[in-house]
Amino acid sequence: QVLLVESGGGLVQAGGSLRLSCAASGRTTFSFYTMGWFRQAPGKEREFVASMSWSGGDTYYANSVKGRFTISRDNAKNTVYLQMNSLKPEDTGVYYCAVDRVPGRPRLATGAADFGSWGQGTQVTVSS
């Protein structure tokens, strides 16, 4: 069973920064899997934010966060990070990390259907 635990959320003013962490545990060797971040704003559907390949060599970002957010991972610690800079009120939401269903997927996973395990989420609130 896979367990993902996010942390690092909070309340920040517009223009500020936060760093989210997601610690993974379980029988899966996470270094073989793409890891991703999604978010869900109140009244809206969950949306893709960023993902990083199992090797760390490939990343993909939603246009809305490109240039402001950076995804990274430390496979030795089974942890994925999301550095969020220049935060905007529209970045407010619950942020979830997720693990790809398929180890060593040849293409980078970016859709919610690609991911099989999810964390419980961490709240990010950006005030104007």
N, C-alpha and C positions, 0 to 999 in steps of 0.2 A: 504494500500500500504506500502511495506517495503522499507526503505531507509537505505543503508549502505554507510558509508563514511570512507575511509581509510586515514591515515596520518602517517607521520614518515619516509617516504622514503627520499632518498637523495644520495649523492655521498660519498663514503667511500673507503679508501684504503684496499687492501687485508689484512686480519687478524683483521680488525676492527669489530665494532658491530653497529647494528641499532635495534631499537624497533619500530615495526609497531603497530598501533592501528586501530581498526575498531569500530566505533560507530554505533549502530543500532537503528532505530526508526520506528514507525508504530504501527499498531493495534495488531501485533503479540506479544505474550509473549515469548520473545527470550530465556528465561530460560528453555523452553521446547524443544529447538531445538539444534541439533548438529551445531557447527560453524566450518568453515574450511577456510584454506588459499590455494590459488593456485598461480601460476606464469606463465608468458609467456615471453620467450626470443624472440628477433627479429628473424623472419623467422622460428619460432618453434611453435608447438602447446601448448596450455595451459596444464600445468601439476600440479598434486596434490603435495602439500607441507606438510600439516598437518591438522588434525581435532581433535576436542575435543567434547565429548559427552555433552548432555544437563546438566548432573550432574557435569561434570568436572572430573569424576572418570575414564574416559577412553580416551586415546589419541592414535593417530597413526601418524607416520611420514614416509615420503619418505626416502628411504635408503640414498639418496644423502645429506640429511640434518640431519639425525639422529645423536644425540650427539652434534650437533652445534646449532640447533634451538629448542626453547621451546614455545609451545602454551599455553596460559592461558586465563581465562575469568573472568569477574566480572559481574555476573548476575544483581547485584543491579544497575550497571551502563550501562547495555546492551552493554558491550564492550568486544571485544576479542582482544588479543594481540599476537604478534609474536616476541619473542626475538631472534635475529639472531647474533650469535657470530662466530668468526673465519671465517669471510666472504671470499669467493673466487670469482674471476672474473666470474666464471660460474654461480654464484648466481644472476648475473645481469638480470634484467627483470622487467616487470610490475607485481606487486603483488596485488591480488584480494582477498577480503574476501567474504564469501558466507554463506547462511543460508540453512539448510536442508529443503527439501520439506515437510518432514513428522515429526510432533512433537512426541517426545518420541520414535523414531525409536529403535527397540530392538537391531539392530546391528549398529556399528559405520559407518556413511557415509564417504566414501572415494573417490567415483567416481564423476566426474563432473555432471553426470546425476542425482545424488542424491540431488543436490542443486538447489534451485529454484529462489533464489534472489542473485544478485551480486552487489558489489560496482563498482565504476568507475576505481579503481586501483590507485596505487601509485608506482612511478618509483624508483627502486633501482639500483644503478650503482656502481660496485665494480671495482676499478682500480688496475692494477697489479704493 
